[in-house]
Amino acid sequence: MAKISATIVTGFLGSGKTTLIRHLLQNAGGRRLALIINEFGELGVDRELLLGCGDATCRAEDVVELANGCICCTVADDFIPTMEKLLAMAPAPDHIVIETSGLALPKPLVKAFAWPGIRERVTVDGVITVVDAAAVAAGLFAPDPAAVQAQREGDTSLDHETPLEELFEEQVGCADLVVVNKADLVADADWPIVERSVTQDLRLQARMVRATEGRLPVSVVLGIGAAAEGDLETRPSHHDGGADHDHDDFESFVAELGQVSDPDRVARALAAIADRYGVLRLKGFAEVAGKPLRLAIQGVGGRVTLGFDRSWRPDETRRSSLVVIGEKGLDQKAILAEIDAMTA
């Protein structure tokens, strides 16, 4: 029996993983794709975005969400049973796509494909790491790259890597393909910075491509044939010695917005809040006064984008909610107060 191919899509918060997967769904060419979506936060935002893609391939039964808890840390409890459920479908999916949270380490997930009952039926076709080109150009994957470098030069006995830098290195270093996304937001003069940041951790066997809104030929993303589960030694990790992957460096909470009357004003206010309090990621949906469509809100640092993704369903409650994600120590009370005042 031929093995089913699985593709792991990883990348930092807000890099465009879900947008890339929507593009794959809309251009699957008749292939039945099953999706495992893993989020950091309490709202199933990514699953909702995918189910709203407007394509017949976005079937609810083919999309499984693992919310709260990183997939790389809950392999036995969550990932393996989910894989077994998908493999028990009749017919089985043609290809499985796994979207990790922005905080996940990809290598432990690749290792999970050696699990009995999984290794005989599934192979890791490729690890796709999506990188936000504009964020990397701005050094967003580290809170203050200049300060980190100054500390490193001043005291070589200290470990100066921040959690964000380490995550970036882990995700790029495990990739078979790095999709440098949002290329339209980067000036020509900034590309050497982006490419240098990516290639210093890129495996010799891996490729790097530019993309805008995740638009790539499906054949570039699916069908790599890496069999990554048998190629672990070329994918170095900070945690190869058995060190724990700790998510205590990050936190998330949900903010309720209320009905939105002026989306552009809300976007500007959210961008200001993100800049002021060091918020890494905002994502969610909002009800706009007088509109039958649901507004999707996506924020990376101080960059907030809006777009209507689908009509509100008659059977659902119209709700305006956001997941707010950042490093430990976010001033949750102040952020919630400002968000509340924003739509008051």
C-alpha positions as CSV (number, residue, x, y, z in Angstrom):
1,M,0.0,0.0,0.0
2,A,1.4,3.4,-1.0
3,K,2.0,5.7,1.9
4,I,-0.1,8.9,2.3
5,S,2.0,12.1,2.1
6,A,1.8,14.6,4.9
7,T,3.1,18.2,4.7
8,I,4.0,20.1,7.9
9,V,3.4,23.9,7.6
10,T,5.2,25.8,10.3
11,G,6.4,29.4,10.8
12,F,6.4,32.3,13.1
13,L,3.2,34.0,14.3
14,G,1.4,35.8,11.5
15,S,3.7,34.6,8.7
16,G,0.9,33.6,6.5
17,K,0.5,29.8,7.1
18,T,-3.2,29.8,6.9
19,T,-3.2,32.0,3.7
20,L,-0.9,29.5,2.1
21,I,-3.1,26.5,3.1
22,R,-6.2,28.3,1.7
23,H,-4.4,28.7,-1.6
24,L,-3.5,25.0,-1.6
25,L,-7.2,24.1,-0.9
26,Q,-8.5,26.3,-3.7
27,N,-6.0,24.8,-6.2
28,A,-6.0,21.2,-5.1
29,G,-6.9,20.0,-8.5
30,G,-9.3,17.3,-7.2
31,R,-7.1,16.0,-4.5
32,R,-8.7,15.5,-1.2
33,L,-6.7,17.3,1.5
34,A,-7.2,16.7,5.2
35,L,-6.1,19.4,7.6
36,I,-4.8,19.3,11.2
37,I,-4.8,22.9,12.6
38,N,-3.0,23.6,15.8
39,E,-3.4,27.0,17.5
40,F,-2.0,28.9,20.4
41,G,-4.9,30.7,21.9
42,E,-8.6,30.1,22.7
43,L,-10.4,30.9,19.5
44,G,-10.5,28.6,16.5
45,V,-9.6,31.4,14.1
46,D,-7.5,29.4,11.6
47,R,-10.1,26.7,11.2
48,E,-12.8,29.2,10.6
49,L,-10.7,31.0,8.0
50,L,-10.1,27.7,6.1
51,L,-13.7,26.6,6.2
52,G,-14.6,30.0,4.8
53,C,-12.5,29.6,1.8
54,G,-15.5,29.2,-0.6
55,D,-14.2,26.0,-2.1
56,A,-15.8,22.5,-2.1
57,T,-12.5,21.1,-0.7
58,C,-13.0,22.9,2.6
59,R,-15.2,20.2,4.1
60,A,-15.8,20.4,7.8
61,E,-15.1,16.7,8.4
62,D,-11.6,17.1,6.8
63,V,-10.5,19.8,9.1
64,V,-9.4,18.8,12.6
65,E,-8.4,21.5,15.2
66,L,-6.1,21.0,18.1
67,A,-6.6,24.1,20.1
68,N,-4.6,25.2,23.2
69,G,-1.4,23.2,23.6
70,C,1.4,23.0,21.2
71,I,1.3,20.0,18.9
72,C,5.0,19.3,19.3
73,C,4.5,18.9,23.1
74,T,1.3,16.8,23.0
75,V,2.2,14.2,20.4
76,A,0.9,11.1,22.2
77,D,-2.2,12.8,23.6
78,D,-3.4,14.8,20.6
79,F,-1.5,14.3,17.4
80,I,-1.4,10.5,17.2
81,P,-5.1,9.9,17.9
82,T,-6.0,12.6,15.3
83,M,-3.8,11.0,12.7
84,E,-5.4,7.6,13.4
85,K,-8.8,9.2,13.0
86,L,-7.9,10.7,9.6
87,L,-6.4,7.4,8.5
88,A,-9.6,5.5,9.4
89,M,-11.7,7.6,7.0
90,A,-13.1,5.8,4.0
91,P,-11.7,6.8,1.6
92,A,-8.5,8.0,3.2
93,P,-7.3,11.5,2.3
94,D,-5.0,11.9,-0.6
95,H,-2.7,14.3,1.3
96,I,-2.6,15.5,5.0
97,V,-1.5,19.1,5.7
98,I,-0.6,20.0,9.3
99,E,-0.5,23.6,10.3
100,T,1.5,24.1,13.5
101,S,1.1,27.0,15.9
102,G,3.6,29.8,15.6
103,L,5.2,28.5,18.7
104,A,5.8,24.9,17.6
105,L,9.1,23.1,17.1
106,P,8.8,21.1,13.9
107,K,11.4,18.4,14.6
108,P,9.5,16.6,17.4
109,L,6.5,16.5,15.1
110,V,8.5,14.9,12.3
111,K,9.8,12.4,14.8
112,A,6.2,11.4,15.6
113,F,5.8,9.9,12.2
114,A,7.9,7.0,13.4
115,W,5.1,6.0,15.8
116,P,3.8,2.5,15.2
117,G,0.7,2.5,13.0
118,I,1.7,5.9,11.5
119,R,5.1,5.1,10.0
120,E,3.6,2.2,7.9
121,R,1.0,4.5,6.3
122,V,2.3,8.0,6.2
123,T,5.4,9.8,5.1
124,V,6.4,13.4,5.7
125,D,6.5,14.8,2.1
126,G,8.0,18.0,3.3
127,V,8.4,20.6,6.1
128,I,7.3,24.0,4.8
129,T,8.4,27.0,6.9
130,V,6.6,30.3,6.1
131,V,8.5,33.4,6.9
132,D,7.1,37.0,7.1
133,A,9.6,38.8,4.9
134,A,8.7,42.3,6.2
135,A,8.8,41.2,9.8
136,V,12.3,39.6,9.4
137,A,13.5,42.7,7.6
138,A,12.4,44.6,10.7
139,G,13.9,42.1,13.1
140,L,10.5,41.3,14.6
141,F,11.4,37.7,15.5
142,A,13.5,39.2,18.3
143,P,12.2,41.8,20.7
144,D,15.4,44.0,20.3
145,P,18.0,42.5,18.0
146,A,20.5,45.4,18.6
147,A,20.3,45.0,22.4
148,V,20.8,41.2,22.1
149,Q,23.8,41.7,20.0
150,A,25.3,44.3,22.4
151,Q,24.8,41.8,25.3
152,R,26.4,39.0,23.3
153,E,29.5,41.2,22.6
154,G,29.7,42.5,26.1
155,D,29.5,39.2,28.0
156,T,30.3,35.9,26.1
157,S,29.3,33.8,29.2
158,L,25.6,34.7,28.7
159,D,23.1,32.9,26.5
160,H,21.7,35.9,24.5
161,E,19.3,34.0,22.3
162,T,15.7,35.1,22.9
163,P,12.8,32.6,22.5
164,L,11.8,34.3,19.3
165,E,15.2,33.9,17.7
166,E,15.4,30.3,18.8
167,L,12.0,29.5,17.3
168,F,13.0,31.1,14.0
169,E,16.2,29.1,13.9
170,E,14.4,25.8,14.7
171,Q,11.7,26.4,12.1
172,V,14.0,27.4,9.3
173,G,16.6,24.7,10.2
174,C,14.0,21.9,9.9
175,A,12.6,23.1,6.6
176,D,12.6,21.5,3.1
177,L,11.1,24.6,1.7
178,V,11.1,28.1,3.2
179,V,8.4,30.3,1.8
180,V,9.5,33.9,2.2
181,N,6.0,35.4,2.2
182,K,4.6,38.9,1.9
183,A,7.4,39.7,-0.5
184,D,5.4,42.7,-1.8
185,L,6.0,44.5,1.5
186,V,9.8,44.4,1.3
187,A,11.9,47.1,-0.5
188,D,14.6,45.9,-2.8
189,A,17.3,47.3,-0.5
190,D,16.0,45.2,2.4
191,W,16.1,41.8,0.7
192,P,19.8,41.1,1.6
193,I,18.8,41.3,5.2
194,V,15.9,38.9,4.8
195,E,17.9,36.4,2.8
196,R,20.8,36.5,5.1
197,S,18.6,35.9,8.1
198,V,17.0,32.8,6.4
199,T,20.1,31.3,4.7
200,Q,22.2,31.3,7.9
201,D,19.9,28.5,9.3
202,L,18.9,26.9,6.0
203,R,19.9,23.3,5.4
204,L,21.9,22.5,2.2
205,Q,19.0,20.3,1.1
206,A,16.4,23.0,1.4
207,R,15.1,25.6,-1.0
208,M,13.9,29.2,-0.5
209,V,11.2,30.9,-2.6
210,R,9.5,34.3,-2.4
211,A,5.7,34.6,-2.4
212,T,2.9,37.1,-2.0
213,E,-0.2,36.0,-0.1
214,G,1.1,32.4,-0.2
215,R,0.5,32.2,-4.0
216,L,2.7,29.4,-5.3
217,P,2.1,26.6,-7.7
218,V,0.8,23.6,-5.6
219,S,3.4,21.4,-7.2
220,V,6.1,23.5,-5.5
221,V,4.6,23.0,-2.0
222,L,3.2,19.4,-2.3
223,G,5.1,16.5,-3.8
224,I,8.6,17.4,-2.5
225,G,9.2,13.7,-1.6
226,A,11.6,14.5,1.3
227,A,10.6,11.6,3.6
228,A,11.7,13.8,6.4
229,E,11.1,11.3,9.1
230,G,14.1,9.4,7.8
231,D,16.3,12.5,7.4
232,L,16.3,13.8,11.0
233,E,20.1,13.9,11.4
234,T,20.3,16.8,8.8
235,R,17.8,18.9,10.8
236,P,19.6,20.1,13.9
237,S,17.8,21.4,16.9
238,H,18.6,23.3,20.1
239,H,16.7,20.5,21.9
240,D,18.4,17.5,20.4
241,G,20.0,16.7,23.8
242,G,16.6,16.3,25.4
243,A,16.0,19.8,26.7
244,D,12.4,20.8,27.2
245,H,10.5,23.0,24.9
246,D,9.0,25.6,27.2
247,H,6.0,27.7,26.2
248,D,6.0,29.7,29.5
249,D,7.8,32.5,27.5
250,F,4.5,33.2,25.8
251,E,0.9,34.0,26.8
252,S,-2.4,34.6,25.1
253,F,-5.9,35.9,26.0
254,V,-9.1,36.7,24.3
255,A,-10.5,40.3,23.9
256,E,-14.1,41.1,23.1
257,L,-14.5,44.1,20.8
258,G,-18.2,44.7,20.5
259,Q,-19.8,45.7,17.2
260,V,-17.4,47.7,14.8
261,S,-18.7,50.8,13.0
262,D,-15.4,52.0,11.5
263,P,-13.1,49.1,10.6
264,D,-10.2,51.3,9.4
265,R,-10.2,53.2,12.7
266,V,-10.2,49.9,14.6
267,A,-7.2,48.7,12.6
268,R,-5.3,51.9,13.3
269,A,-6.1,51.6,17.0
270,L,-5.1,47.9,17.2
271,A,-1.8,48.7,15.5
272,A,-1.1,51.4,18.0
273,I,-1.9,49.1,20.9
274,A,0.3,46.3,19.5
275,D,3.2,48.8,19.2
276,R,2.7,50.3,22.6
277,Y,2.5,47.0,24.5
278,G,4.7,44.7,22.4
279,V,1.9,42.5,21.1
280,L,3.3,39.9,18.7
281,R,0.1,38.7,17.1
282,L,-3.6,39.6,16.9
283,K,-6.2,37.4,15.1
284,G,-9.9,37.1,15.1
285,F,-13.2,38.2,13.7
286,A,-15.6,41.2,14.1
287,E,-19.2,42.1,13.3
288,V,-19.4,45.3,11.3
289,A,-22.5,47.4,11.7
290,G,-24.8,47.1,8.7
291,K,-22.7,44.4,7.0
292,P,-23.8,40.8,6.4
293,L,-20.1,39.7,6.0
294,R,-17.7,38.7,8.8
295,L,-14.6,40.8,9.1
296,A,-11.3,38.9,9.6
297,I,-8.6,40.7,11.5
298,Q,-4.9,39.7,11.3
299,G,-2.1,41.6,13.0
300,V,1.6,41.0,13.2
301,G,3.3,43.5,15.5
302,G,2.1,46.9,14.5
303,R,0.8,45.8,11.1
304,V,-2.9,45.1,11.0
305,T,-4.8,43.9,8.0
306,L,-8.6,43.5,7.5
307,G,-10.7,41.5,5.0
308,F,-14.3,40.2,4.8
309,D,-14.0,36.4,4.5
310,R,-17.6,35.2,4.4
311,S,-21.2,35.9,5.3
312,W,-22.4,35.3,8.8
313,R,-24.3,32.0,9.0
314,P,-27.9,32.2,10.3
315,D,-27.2,29.7,13.0
316,E,-24.2,31.5,14.5
317,T,-23.9,34.3,17.0
318,R,-22.3,37.4,15.6
319,R,-19.3,38.0,17.8
320,S,-16.3,40.3,17.7
321,S,-13.4,38.6,19.4
322,L,-9.6,38.7,19.1
323,V,-6.8,36.4,20.3
324,V,-3.9,38.5,21.6
325,I,-0.5,36.8,21.8
326,G,2.8,38.0,23.1
327,E,5.7,37.2,25.3
328,K,5.2,36.7,29.0
329,G,4.4,39.8,30.9
330,L,1.8,41.4,28.6
331,D,-0.2,44.1,30.4
332,Q,-3.5,42.3,29.8
333,K,-5.5,44.7,31.9
334,A,-4.3,47.8,30.1
335,I,-4.7,46.1,26.6
336,L,-8.2,45.0,27.4
337,A,-9.1,48.4,28.6
338,E,-7.9,50.1,25.4
339,I,-9.6,47.6,23.2
340,D,-12.8,48.1,25.1
341,A,-12.6,51.8,24.8
342,M,-11.8,51.5,21.1
343,T,-15.3,50.4,20.1
344,A,-17.2,52.0,23.0
